[in-house]
Amino acid sequence: MLPQLIAAAEVSGSFTLAIAGAGAAVGIGLIGAKAVEAVGRNPGSFGNVLTLGIIGMALAEAIAIYALILALQGR
């Protein structure tokens, strides 16, 4: 029974990591696309858009890091 529980924990950890990674990838892609669109509409706002885009991407990536930590705790 114990090996089955360990296998189930590994599968759920991998699933958690996959979902969080996909969510972070979509989030970073949307942030990047909208940042390029904003700079295309108003080139003078490049510095502000870049700063906010980097902060947004860091927050989206943090979700994947939290999921990695949770997935590794399940092992």
C-alpha positions as CSV (number, residue, x, y, z in Angstrom):
1,M,0.0,0.0,0.0
2,L,2.9,2.4,0.8
3,P,4.4,2.2,-2.7
4,Q,1.0,3.0,-4.2
5,L,0.7,6.1,-2.0
6,I,4.2,7.3,-3.0
7,A,3.3,6.8,-6.7
8,A,0.1,8.8,-6.2
9,A,1.9,11.6,-4.5
10,E,4.4,11.8,-7.3
11,V,1.7,11.9,-9.9
12,S,-0.3,14.6,-8.1
13,G,2.9,16.6,-7.6
14,S,3.7,16.3,-11.3
15,F,0.2,17.3,-12.2
16,T,0.4,20.3,-9.9
17,L,3.6,21.4,-11.5
18,A,2.3,20.9,-15.0
19,I,-0.8,23.0,-14.4
20,A,1.2,25.8,-12.7
21,G,3.8,25.8,-15.4
22,A,1.2,26.1,-18.1
23,G,-0.6,28.9,-16.3
24,A,2.7,30.8,-15.8
25,A,3.6,30.4,-19.5
26,V,0.2,31.7,-20.6
27,G,0.5,34.6,-18.1
28,I,3.9,35.6,-19.3
29,G,2.9,35.3,-22.9
30,L,-0.1,37.6,-22.4
31,I,1.9,40.1,-20.4
32,G,4.5,40.2,-23.2
33,A,1.9,40.5,-25.9
34,K,0.1,43.3,-24.2
35,A,3.3,45.2,-23.4
36,V,4.3,45.1,-27.1
37,E,0.9,46.3,-28.0
38,A,1.0,49.1,-25.5
39,V,4.4,50.3,-26.7
40,G,3.2,50.1,-30.3
41,R,0.3,52.4,-29.5
42,N,2.4,54.8,-27.5
43,P,6.2,54.5,-27.9
44,G,6.8,57.2,-25.3
45,S,5.6,54.9,-22.6
46,F,8.3,52.3,-23.1
47,G,10.0,52.7,-19.7
48,N,6.8,52.5,-17.7
49,V,5.5,49.6,-19.7
50,L,8.8,47.7,-19.4
51,T,8.8,48.2,-15.6
52,L,5.3,47.0,-15.2
53,G,5.8,44.1,-17.6
54,I,8.8,42.8,-15.7
55,I,7.0,43.0,-12.4
56,G,4.0,41.2,-13.9
57,M,6.2,38.5,-15.4
58,A,8.0,38.0,-12.1
59,L,4.7,37.5,-10.3
60,A,3.5,35.1,-12.9
61,E,6.7,33.1,-12.6
62,A,6.5,33.0,-8.8
63,I,3.3,30.9,-9.2
64,A,5.3,28.2,-11.0
65,I,8.1,28.3,-8.3
66,Y,5.5,27.9,-5.5
67,A,4.1,24.9,-7.4
68,L,7.6,23.4,-7.7
69,I,8.0,23.7,-4.0
70,L,4.6,22.1,-3.3
71,A,5.4,19.3,-5.8
72,L,8.7,18.6,-4.1
73,Q,7.2,18.5,-0.6
74,G,4.9,15.7,-1.7
75,R,7.8,13.3,-2.3
